[in-house]
């Protein structure tokens, strides 16, 4: 994020994250992660905590820094150049922490959130199921309430941190009434690693390696009732809130693709072909111009989304979804352009462009695909346009030959207009 978009506090935490990326994470560490020699980067988490870079926007009472979303986005952009796995390890406290901070009791925050932000615990969100995918409310993992505890059975997949986490926030079906509304079927539970909680499959991934991504299986896991987050059968409300950090952190992390563009620009300023630097060729110029324009547009939209959440703007969910879709797709375009600028050498592992490309492809899938983002964006925009009072200029009146039958704004207007015509005819 550019300085003029940030407050002094946000610039300070951005600069701390920049220094951390430069000084605290070795290239050898990244290489080991990409070779899956590191199952989960716990050392990275502990270093973040030591540098006070966890829980940026959570209350100081629980170990956070009490800053806002804009500051967190600025920090995430810096961390994002390290790749998806470390980026995810950095933002997971923002996602899991959202559930604990918004819906947790003080006892839950003391037991889980405080040590989590201090780097003493690692956690993950368990949401997707093998036969569910984006059909979130069709969750089949069951949590049956039995007195003072739940008995949980089921499985979740694509859990980043399935290996390495000490506890999970898990969406489970708790309302088994056949006619239960989909928004009243599920609950959110804190499930600690222990008997009956197993990581049965460690995924081999195209990118985002070293993050411990796997499948969790729950077999007759006994979970205390006090580990319920929010209300019983109130998981939909939790999910609605957690969509914001899931998607906004995805958008912010993809801004870290500046790293790949930086490599390509510097390469084009030293690589010569046909007697001159390749940066002097229009074909290369256009790729660079398109890339930085898309990246800046993604920065602007992501910054606007962060401001919308900080100000609790009514349409923040739509704007966050726009940022997630646009920033992730822009990052994909930028990394492909960077590889194109570099030519064949960009396709080798001599430069980390190929790793950035493998990582970035995931961004358009996780935390809701671009297609799911489009569904939400259009749905909420229709609600804004058609269901809210309209106090702007009615531009249909500016037509050269306006037609009364064509320029009605709502179904009610249309009905009233045609009823008047019919009554007039009688």
GUKEZA-361351 format. One record per residue (C-alpha): residue in one letter; x, y, z. Coordinates in nm, 2 decimals, always signed. Layout:
N
{'A',{X,Y,Z}}
...
This chain:
426
{'X',{+0.00,+0.00,+0.00}}
{'X',{+0.12,+0.35,-0.08}}
{'X',{+0.21,+0.58,+0.21}}
{'X',{-0.06,+0.83,+0.13}}
{'X',{-0.32,+0.56,+0.18}}
{'X',{-0.20,+0.48,+0.53}}
{'X',{-0.21,+0.63,+0.87}}
{'X',{+0.13,+0.66,+1.06}}
{'X',{+0.03,+0.36,+1.27}}
{'X',{-0.04,+0.15,+0.95}}
{'X',{+0.28,+0.26,+0.79}}
{'X',{+0.47,+0.15,+1.11}}
{'X',{+0.33,-0.20,+1.11}}
{'X',{+0.38,-0.22,+0.73}}
{'X',{+0.74,-0.13,+0.78}}
{'X',{+0.78,-0.39,+1.06}}
{'X',{+0.64,-0.66,+0.83}}
{'X',{+0.87,-0.55,+0.55}}
{'X',{+1.17,-0.58,+0.78}}
{'X',{+1.05,-0.92,+0.90}}
{'X',{+1.03,-1.05,+0.55}}
{'X',{+1.38,-0.91,+0.47}}
{'X',{+1.56,-1.03,+0.78}}
{'X',{+1.37,-1.31,+0.95}}
{'X',{+1.29,-1.56,+0.67}}
{'X',{+1.57,-1.73,+0.49}}
{'X',{+1.56,-1.85,+0.13}}
{'X',{+1.66,-2.19,+0.25}}
{'X',{+1.35,-2.20,+0.47}}
{'X',{+1.13,-2.12,+0.17}}
{'X',{+1.31,-2.39,-0.04}}
{'X',{+1.25,-2.65,+0.22}}
{'X',{+0.89,-2.57,+0.24}}
{'X',{+0.84,-2.59,-0.13}}
{'X',{+1.01,-2.94,-0.12}}
{'X',{+0.77,-3.04,+0.16}}
{'X',{+1.06,-3.09,+0.39}}
{'X',{+0.88,-2.87,+0.64}}
{'X',{+0.54,-3.01,+0.74}}
{'X',{+0.42,-2.69,+0.91}}
{'X',{+0.62,-2.36,+0.96}}
{'X',{+0.58,-2.34,+1.33}}
{'X',{+0.92,-2.16,+1.36}}
{'X',{+0.78,-1.89,+1.14}}
{'X',{+0.47,-1.85,+1.36}}
{'X',{+0.69,-1.82,+1.67}}
{'X',{+0.91,-1.55,+1.51}}
{'X',{+0.60,-1.35,+1.41}}
{'X',{+0.48,-1.36,+1.77}}
{'X',{+0.82,-1.25,+1.89}}
{'X',{+0.80,-0.95,+1.66}}
{'X',{+0.45,-0.87,+1.77}}
{'X',{+0.31,-0.93,+1.42}}
{'X',{+0.01,-1.16,+1.52}}
{'X',{-0.33,-1.03,+1.60}}
{'X',{-0.27,-0.69,+1.45}}
{'X',{-0.63,-0.58,+1.47}}
{'X',{-0.74,-0.76,+1.79}}
{'X',{-0.77,-0.60,+2.13}}
{'X',{-0.45,-0.55,+2.33}}
{'X',{-0.62,-0.73,+2.62}}
{'X',{-0.58,-1.06,+2.43}}
{'X',{-0.24,-0.99,+2.29}}
{'X',{-0.33,-0.80,+1.98}}
{'X',{-0.22,-0.45,+1.87}}
{'X',{-0.56,-0.29,+1.85}}
{'X',{-0.51,-0.16,+1.50}}
{'X',{-0.76,-0.17,+1.21}}
{'X',{-0.81,-0.36,+0.88}}
{'X',{-0.62,-0.11,+0.68}}
{'X',{-0.30,-0.17,+0.89}}
{'X',{-0.34,-0.54,+0.86}}
{'X',{-0.38,-0.53,+0.48}}
{'X',{-0.07,-0.32,+0.45}}
{'X',{+0.12,-0.59,+0.65}}
{'X',{-0.03,-0.88,+0.46}}
{'X',{+0.09,-0.73,+0.13}}
{'X',{+0.45,-0.74,+0.26}}
{'X',{+0.42,-1.09,+0.39}}
{'X',{+0.25,-1.20,+0.06}}
{'X',{+0.57,-1.21,-0.13}}
{'X',{+0.68,-1.51,+0.07}}
{'X',{+0.42,-1.73,-0.09}}
{'X',{+0.08,-1.87,-0.01}}
{'X',{+0.18,-2.11,+0.27}}
{'X',{+0.35,-1.86,+0.48}}
{'X',{+0.09,-1.60,+0.39}}
{'X',{-0.18,-1.83,+0.51}}
{'X',{+0.02,-1.90,+0.84}}
{'X',{+0.03,-1.52,+0.88}}
{'X',{-0.34,-1.45,+0.82}}
{'X',{-0.49,-1.76,+0.99}}
{'X',{-0.50,-1.57,+1.33}}
{'X',{-0.71,-1.31,+1.15}}
{'X',{-0.96,-1.58,+1.05}}
{'X',{-0.97,-1.81,+1.35}}
{'X',{-0.92,-1.51,+1.57}}
{'X',{-1.23,-1.34,+1.42}}
{'X',{-1.45,-1.63,+1.55}}
{'X',{-1.29,-1.62,+1.89}}
{'X',{-1.29,-1.25,+1.93}}
{'X',{-1.64,-1.19,+1.79}}
{'X',{-1.83,-1.49,+1.93}}
{'X',{-1.61,-1.63,+2.21}}
{'X',{-1.66,-1.59,+2.58}}
{'X',{-1.39,-1.43,+2.79}}
{'X',{-1.30,-1.78,+2.92}}
{'X',{-1.25,-1.90,+2.56}}
{'X',{-1.04,-1.60,+2.47}}
{'X',{-0.82,-1.66,+2.77}}
{'X',{-0.77,-2.02,+2.69}}
{'X',{-0.74,-2.01,+2.32}}
{'X',{-0.71,-1.66,+2.17}}
{'X',{-0.45,-1.52,+2.40}}
{'X',{-0.19,-1.80,+2.37}}
{'X',{-0.28,-1.83,+2.00}}
{'X',{-0.18,-1.46,+1.93}}
{'X',{+0.13,-1.52,+2.15}}
{'X',{+0.25,-1.79,+1.92}}
{'X',{+0.21,-2.06,+2.18}}
{'X',{-0.07,-2.23,+2.00}}
{'X',{-0.14,-2.29,+1.63}}
{'X',{-0.50,-2.32,+1.49}}
{'X',{-0.68,-2.37,+1.17}}
{'X',{-1.03,-2.34,+1.03}}
{'X',{-1.21,-2.66,+0.92}}
{'X',{-1.49,-2.59,+0.68}}
{'X',{-1.48,-2.78,+0.34}}
{'X',{-1.60,-3.13,+0.32}}
{'X',{-1.52,-3.40,+0.06}}
{'X',{-1.87,-3.40,-0.09}}
{'X',{-1.96,-3.04,+0.00}}
{'X',{-1.72,-2.79,-0.16}}
{'X',{-1.90,-2.46,-0.19}}
{'X',{-2.22,-2.62,-0.06}}
{'X',{-2.12,-2.51,+0.29}}
{'X',{-2.46,-2.54,+0.45}}
{'X',{-2.48,-2.90,+0.34}}
{'X',{-2.22,-3.00,+0.60}}
{'X',{-2.24,-3.36,+0.71}}
{'X',{-1.99,-3.36,+1.00}}
{'X',{-2.22,-3.43,+1.30}}
{'X',{-2.19,-3.29,+1.65}}
{'X',{-2.46,-3.46,+1.87}}
{'X',{-2.52,-3.28,+2.20}}
{'X',{-2.51,-3.53,+2.49}}
{'X',{-2.54,-3.36,+2.82}}
{'X',{-2.24,-3.14,+2.88}}
{'X',{-2.06,-3.23,+2.57}}
{'X',{-2.09,-3.30,+2.19}}
{'X',{-1.99,-3.62,+2.01}}
{'X',{-1.84,-3.53,+1.68}}
{'X',{-1.81,-3.76,+1.38}}
{'X',{-1.72,-3.66,+1.02}}
{'X',{-1.43,-3.52,+0.82}}
{'X',{-1.30,-3.19,+0.67}}
{'X',{-1.06,-3.15,+0.38}}
{'X',{-0.82,-2.89,+0.24}}
{'X',{-0.75,-2.78,+0.60}}
{'X',{-0.44,-2.56,+0.59}}
{'X',{-0.27,-2.65,+0.92}}
{'X',{-0.43,-2.99,+0.95}}
{'X',{-0.08,-3.10,+1.04}}
{'X',{+0.07,-2.87,+1.30}}
{'X',{-0.24,-2.72,+1.46}}
{'X',{-0.33,-2.75,+1.83}}
{'X',{-0.69,-2.67,+1.78}}
{'X',{-0.95,-2.62,+1.51}}
{'X',{-1.27,-2.42,+1.47}}
{'X',{-1.50,-2.66,+1.30}}
{'X',{-1.85,-2.62,+1.15}}
{'X',{-2.07,-2.91,+1.24}}
{'X',{-2.43,-3.01,+1.18}}
{'X',{-2.61,-2.99,+1.52}}
{'X',{-2.98,-2.94,+1.41}}
{'X',{-3.10,-3.27,+1.26}}
{'X',{-3.47,-3.17,+1.22}}
{'X',{-3.57,-3.26,+0.86}}
{'X',{-3.73,-2.92,+0.80}}
{'X',{-3.45,-2.72,+0.97}}
{'X',{-3.37,-2.41,+0.77}}
{'X',{-3.02,-2.43,+0.62}}
{'X',{-2.91,-2.13,+0.82}}
{'X',{-3.01,-2.30,+1.14}}
{'X',{-2.85,-2.64,+1.09}}
{'X',{-2.49,-2.59,+1.19}}
{'X',{-2.28,-2.47,+1.49}}
{'X',{-1.92,-2.37,+1.53}}
{'X',{-1.70,-2.57,+1.77}}
{'X',{-1.35,-2.54,+1.91}}
{'X',{-1.20,-2.89,+1.88}}
{'X',{-0.86,-2.95,+2.03}}
{'X',{-0.61,-3.20,+1.88}}
{'X',{-0.64,-3.52,+2.08}}
{'X',{-0.80,-3.87,+2.07}}
{'X',{-1.03,-3.92,+1.78}}
{'X',{-0.89,-3.62,+1.58}}
{'X',{-0.66,-3.75,+1.31}}
{'X',{-0.49,-3.61,+1.00}}
{'X',{-0.54,-3.90,+0.76}}
{'X',{-0.43,-3.75,+0.44}}
{'X',{-0.16,-3.50,+0.36}}
{'X',{-0.23,-3.34,+0.02}}
{'X',{+0.03,-3.32,-0.25}}
{'X',{-0.02,-2.97,-0.38}}
{'X',{+0.08,-2.78,-0.70}}
{'X',{+0.19,-2.49,-0.48}}
{'X',{+0.13,-2.36,-0.13}}
{'X',{+0.35,-2.64,+0.01}}
{'X',{+0.47,-2.68,+0.36}}
{'X',{+0.15,-2.55,+0.52}}
{'X',{+0.03,-2.88,+0.65}}
{'X',{-0.27,-2.90,+0.42}}
{'X',{-0.46,-3.22,+0.48}}
{'X',{-0.79,-3.40,+0.56}}
{'X',{-0.91,-3.41,+0.92}}
{'X',{-1.12,-3.70,+1.04}}
{'X',{-1.32,-3.69,+1.36}}
{'X',{-1.42,-4.02,+1.52}}
{'X',{-1.64,-4.00,+1.83}}
{'X',{-1.46,-3.69,+1.95}}
{'X',{-1.58,-3.57,+2.29}}
{'X',{-1.60,-3.19,+2.28}}
{'X',{-1.71,-2.99,+2.60}}
{'X',{-2.02,-2.78,+2.55}}
{'X',{-1.82,-2.48,+2.67}}
{'X',{-1.62,-2.51,+2.34}}
{'X',{-1.93,-2.40,+2.14}}
{'X',{-1.86,-2.06,+1.97}}
{'X',{-2.17,-1.84,+1.95}}
{'X',{-2.52,-1.99,+1.98}}
{'X',{-2.62,-2.35,+1.93}}
{'X',{-2.73,-2.38,+1.57}}
{'X',{-2.58,-2.03,+1.51}}
{'X',{-2.29,-2.13,+1.29}}
{'X',{-2.44,-1.94,+0.99}}
{'X',{-2.40,-1.61,+1.17}}
{'X',{-2.04,-1.70,+1.25}}
{'X',{-1.97,-1.80,+0.89}}
{'X',{-2.13,-1.48,+0.77}}
{'X',{-1.88,-1.28,+0.98}}
{'X',{-1.58,-1.50,+0.90}}
{'X',{-1.63,-1.46,+0.52}}
{'X',{-1.49,-1.11,+0.57}}
{'X',{-1.14,-1.20,+0.70}}
{'X',{-1.12,-1.51,+0.48}}
{'X',{-1.17,-1.31,+0.16}}
{'X',{-1.01,-0.98,+0.25}}
{'X',{-0.69,-1.16,+0.36}}
{'X',{-0.69,-1.35,+0.03}}
{'X',{-0.71,-1.03,-0.16}}
{'X',{-0.44,-0.86,+0.05}}
{'X',{-0.21,-1.16,+0.03}}
{'X',{-0.22,-1.16,-0.35}}
{'X',{-0.09,-0.80,-0.35}}
{'X',{+0.24,-0.97,-0.26}}
{'X',{+0.27,-1.06,-0.63}}
{'X',{+0.46,-0.74,-0.65}}
{'X',{+0.76,-0.96,-0.58}}
{'X',{+0.73,-1.15,-0.91}}
{'X',{+0.68,-0.83,-1.10}}
{'X',{+0.98,-0.67,-0.93}}
{'X',{+1.20,-0.97,-1.05}}
{'X',{+1.07,-0.94,-1.40}}
{'X',{+1.12,-0.56,-1.42}}
{'X',{+1.48,-0.58,-1.29}}
{'X',{+1.55,-0.87,-1.52}}
{'X',{+1.43,-0.67,-1.82}}
{'X',{+1.67,-0.39,-1.73}}
{'X',{+1.97,-0.62,-1.76}}
{'X',{+1.88,-0.88,-2.03}}
{'X',{+1.97,-0.77,-2.38}}
{'X',{+1.84,-0.91,-2.71}}
{'X',{+1.90,-0.79,-3.07}}
{'X',{+2.14,-0.53,-2.95}}
{'X',{+1.94,-0.36,-2.68}}
{'X',{+1.78,-0.42,-2.34}}
{'X',{+1.45,-0.60,-2.36}}
{'X',{+1.28,-0.33,-2.15}}
{'X',{+1.32,-0.11,-2.46}}
{'X',{+1.08,-0.33,-2.67}}
{'X',{+0.72,-0.23,-2.68}}
{'X',{+0.60,-0.59,-2.63}}
{'X',{+0.77,-0.60,-2.29}}
{'X',{+0.67,-0.24,-2.20}}
{'X',{+0.30,-0.34,-2.25}}
{'X',{+0.33,-0.64,-2.02}}
{'X',{+0.48,-0.44,-1.75}}
{'X',{+0.23,-0.15,-1.79}}
{'X',{-0.06,-0.39,-1.78}}
{'X',{+0.08,-0.56,-1.47}}
{'X',{+0.14,-0.26,-1.26}}
{'X',{-0.20,-0.11,-1.36}}
{'X',{-0.38,-0.43,-1.25}}
{'X',{-0.18,-0.45,-0.93}}
{'X',{-0.25,-0.08,-0.84}}
{'X',{-0.62,-0.14,-0.92}}
{'X',{-0.62,-0.44,-0.69}}
{'X',{-0.45,-0.23,-0.42}}
{'X',{-0.71,+0.04,-0.45}}
{'X',{-1.00,-0.20,-0.43}}
{'X',{-0.85,-0.40,-0.14}}
{'X',{-0.78,-0.08,+0.04}}
{'X',{-1.14,+0.04,-0.01}}
{'X',{-1.27,-0.30,+0.11}}
{'X',{-1.05,-0.27,+0.43}}
{'X',{-1.19,+0.08,+0.49}}
{'X',{-1.54,-0.04,+0.43}}
{'X',{-1.50,-0.30,+0.70}}
{'X',{-1.33,-0.06,+0.94}}
{'X',{-1.63,+0.18,+0.89}}
{'X',{-1.89,-0.10,+0.91}}
{'X',{-2.02,+0.01,+0.57}}
{'X',{-2.35,-0.15,+0.49}}
{'X',{-2.23,-0.30,+0.16}}
{'X',{-1.90,-0.42,+0.29}}
{'X',{-1.96,-0.79,+0.21}}
{'X',{-2.00,-0.71,-0.16}}
{'X',{-1.69,-0.49,-0.17}}
{'X',{-1.48,-0.75,+0.01}}
{'X',{-1.60,-1.01,-0.24}}
{'X',{-1.51,-0.78,-0.53}}
{'X',{-1.16,-0.73,-0.38}}
{'X',{-1.11,-1.10,-0.34}}
{'X',{-1.22,-1.18,-0.69}}
{'X',{-1.03,-0.89,-0.86}}
{'X',{-0.71,-0.91,-0.66}}
{'X',{-0.67,-1.29,-0.70}}
{'X',{-0.73,-1.27,-1.07}}
{'X',{-0.50,-0.97,-1.11}}
{'X',{-0.23,-1.16,-0.93}}
{'X',{-0.27,-1.45,-1.17}}
{'X',{-0.24,-1.21,-1.47}}
{'X',{+0.06,-1.04,-1.32}}
{'X',{+0.26,-1.35,-1.24}}
{'X',{+0.19,-1.48,-1.59}}
{'X',{+0.31,-1.15,-1.74}}
{'X',{+0.62,-1.17,-1.53}}
{'X',{+0.70,-1.51,-1.66}}
{'X',{+0.64,-1.39,-2.02}}
{'X',{+0.88,-1.10,-1.97}}
{'X',{+1.15,-1.33,-1.85}}
{'X',{+1.09,-1.59,-2.12}}
{'X',{+1.23,-1.94,-2.08}}
{'X',{+1.44,-1.87,-1.77}}
{'X',{+1.12,-1.77,-1.59}}
{'X',{+0.99,-2.13,-1.65}}
{'X',{+1.28,-2.28,-1.46}}
{'X',{+1.36,-2.29,-1.09}}
{'X',{+1.65,-2.05,-1.14}}
{'X',{+1.40,-1.78,-1.04}}
{'X',{+1.11,-1.82,-0.80}}
{'X',{+0.85,-1.70,-1.06}}
{'X',{+0.75,-2.06,-1.12}}
{'X',{+0.68,-2.11,-0.75}}
{'X',{+0.48,-1.78,-0.74}}
{'X',{+0.27,-1.90,-1.04}}
{'X',{+0.20,-2.24,-0.87}}
{'X',{+0.10,-2.06,-0.55}}
{'X',{-0.11,-1.79,-0.71}}
{'X',{-0.33,-2.04,-0.90}}
{'X',{-0.49,-2.15,-0.57}}
{'X',{-0.60,-1.79,-0.48}}
{'X',{-0.89,-1.80,-0.73}}
{'X',{-1.02,-2.12,-0.57}}
{'X',{-0.99,-2.11,-0.19}}
{'X',{-1.21,-1.90,+0.04}}
{'X',{-1.47,-1.90,-0.24}}
{'X',{-1.40,-1.94,-0.61}}
{'X',{-1.43,-1.64,-0.84}}
{'X',{-1.76,-1.78,-0.96}}
{'X',{-1.90,-1.79,-0.60}}
{'X',{-1.77,-1.43,-0.56}}
{'X',{-1.97,-1.33,-0.87}}
{'X',{-2.29,-1.49,-0.73}}
{'X',{-2.26,-1.30,-0.41}}
{'X',{-2.16,-0.97,-0.57}}
{'X',{-2.45,-0.96,-0.82}}
{'X',{-2.70,-1.08,-0.55}}
{'X',{-2.60,-0.81,-0.31}}
{'X',{-2.59,-0.54,-0.58}}
{'X',{-2.94,-0.63,-0.70}}
{'X',{-3.05,-0.59,-0.33}}
{'X',{-2.88,-0.25,-0.31}}
{'X',{-3.04,-0.12,-0.64}}
{'X',{-3.39,-0.27,-0.62}}
{'X',{-3.47,-0.28,-0.25}}
{'X',{-3.32,+0.05,-0.12}}
{'X',{-3.47,+0.40,-0.16}}
{'X',{-3.34,+0.56,-0.48}}
{'X',{-3.23,+0.92,-0.43}}
{'X',{-3.01,+0.96,-0.73}}
{'X',{-3.09,+1.10,-1.08}}
{'X',{-3.33,+0.88,-1.28}}
{'X',{-3.13,+0.87,-1.60}}
{'X',{-3.40,+0.69,-1.79}}
{'X',{-3.57,+1.02,-1.82}}
{'X',{-3.28,+1.15,-2.03}}
{'X',{-3.36,+0.93,-2.32}}
{'X',{-3.43,+1.09,-2.65}}
{'X',{-3.77,+0.92,-2.68}}
{'X',{-3.87,+0.78,-2.34}}
{'X',{-4.13,+0.51,-2.33}}
{'X',{-4.35,+0.51,-2.02}}
{'X',{-4.39,+0.13,-2.04}}
{'X',{-4.01,+0.08,-2.04}}
{'X',{-3.89,+0.32,-1.77}}
{'X',{-4.05,+0.18,-1.46}}
{'X',{-3.79,+0.11,-1.19}}
{'X',{-3.95,-0.16,-0.97}}
{'X',{-4.21,-0.43,-1.00}}
{'X',{-4.43,-0.21,-0.78}}
{'X',{-4.39,+0.08,-1.02}}
{'X',{-4.47,-0.15,-1.32}}
{'X',{-4.78,-0.29,-1.15}}
{'X',{-4.90,+0.06,-1.05}}
{'X',{-4.84,+0.20,-1.40}}
{'X',{-5.02,-0.08,-1.58}}
{'X',{-5.31,-0.08,-1.33}}
{'X',{-5.35,+0.29,-1.39}}
{'X',{-5.37,+0.23,-1.77}}
{'X',{-5.63,-0.04,-1.73}}
{'X',{-5.84,+0.17,-1.50}}
{'X',{-5.82,+0.46,-1.74}}
{'X',{-5.93,+0.24,-2.02}}
{'X',{-6.24,+0.14,-1.83}}
